Amino acid sequence: MIEYDQPLPIEQEHSSASMNDKFAQLDIGLLVSMLGEDTDVHCMVFNAFIQSAGEQVKLINAYTESENYVDLSFQSHGLKSASKSIAALGLADICQQIESLANINSINEQLIIDLNLCFESVMADLKYYCQQHEAP
């Protein structure tokens, strides 16, 4: 699996730094390198994430409460992958940590709090991005 330590450079109307300032949870440079510069494609992918990821977070919270580590690991892995597909690397990192702990039948409650806070921030960024870029 490829790890990205820094955003990839892109050339477009806005620099990746200025775009990343607007969308703190999204690596816009990475997003463009994966999906191209078509913001309609970005929003299509973002909307798919918005429709499904909330259920994954609910399940992660429920599996944490019930100490169901197998399903916790599975849902964390799925949300990690989905987060990477939208360039939400901070959320993906939290999911990776939860998945790793669940694999050894453990959990860190602070990570679950962090997951929920980060998820809400990602959702706000995605919705704002699409409001700014989708055709009316």
PEGI-V948155 format. One record per residue. RES is the residue in one small letter. SS is DSSP state (@ for helix, = for strand, . for the rest). PSI is psi as a letter, one per 40 degrees, with the letter a starting at -180 (NA if undefined). D_FIRST is the distance of its C-alpha to the first C-alpha in Angstrom with 2 decimals. Layout:
# PEGI-V948155
RES&SS&PSI&D_FIRST, RES&SS&PSI&D_FIRST
This chain:
# PEGI-V948155
m&.&h&0.00, i&.&h&3.80, e&.&h&6.46, y&.&h&9.86, d&.&d&12.82, q&.&i&15.43, p&.&i&16.32, l&.&i&16.46, p&.&i&20.15, i&.&i&21.92, e&.&h&25.52, q&.&a&27.34, e&.&d&30.45, h&.&i&29.02, s&.&i&26.94, s&@&d&23.54, a&@&d&25.09, s&@&d&28.01, m&@&d&25.95, n&@&d&23.67, d&@&d&26.97, k&@&d&28.04, f&.&g&24.88, a&.&d&23.87, q&.&e&21.06, l&.&h&19.42, d&.&g&17.64, i&@&d&19.78, g&@&d&18.53, l&@&d&14.95, l&@&d&16.66, v&@&d&18.81, s&@&d&16.16, m&@&d&14.48, l&@&e&17.84, g&.&a&20.47, e&.&e&23.55, d&.&h&25.31, t&@&d&25.92, d&@&d&27.16, v&@&d&23.73, h&@&d&22.28, c&@&d&25.03, m&@&d&24.58, v&@&d&20.96, f&@&d&22.18, n&@&d&25.09, a&@&d&23.07, f&@&d&21.11, i&@&d&24.53, q&@&d&26.02, s&@&d&23.57, a&@&d&21.92, g&@&d&25.28, e&@&d&25.74, q&@&d&22.41, v&@&d&23.56, k&@&d&26.96, l&@&d&25.57, i&@&d&23.48, n&@&d&26.78, a&@&d&28.78, y&@&d&26.58, t&@&d&26.70, e&@&d&30.49, s&.&e&30.89, e&.&f&28.50, n&.&g&26.75, y&@&d&23.61, v&@&d&22.22, d&@&d&22.47, l&@&d&21.46, s&@&d&18.11, f&@&d&17.77, q&@&d&18.86, s&@&d&16.79, h&@&d&13.59, g&@&d&15.02, l&@&d&16.07, k&@&d&12.78, s&@&d&11.25, a&@&d&14.53, s&@&d&14.59, k&@&d&11.43, s&@&e&13.13, i&.&e&16.14, a&.&f&14.67, a&.&g&16.14, l&@&d&13.81, g&@&d&16.57, l&@&d&16.95, a&@&d&13.29, d&@&d&13.60, i&@&d&16.84, c&@&d&15.54, q&@&d&12.91, q&@&d&15.96, i&@&d&18.14, e&@&d&15.92, s&@&d&15.72, l&@&d&19.48, a&@&d&20.30, n&.&e&18.76, i&.&f&21.44, n&.&f&24.08, s&.&i&24.29, i&.&i&24.12, n&.&h&24.94, e&@&d&27.31, q&@&d&26.59, l&@&d&22.95, i&@&d&24.45, i&@&d&26.85, d&@&d&24.17, l&@&d&22.17, n&@&d&25.38, l&@&d&26.33, c&@&d&23.02, f&@&d&22.94, e&@&d&26.49, s&@&d&25.71, v&@&d&22.80, m&@&d&25.20, a&@&d&27.88, d&@&d&25.76, l&@&d&24.78, k&@&d&28.41, y&@&d&29.77, y&@&d&27.49, c&@&d&28.63, q&@&d&32.21, q&@&d&32.09, h&@&e&30.57, e&.&i&31.61, a&.&i&34.81, p&.&NA&37.72
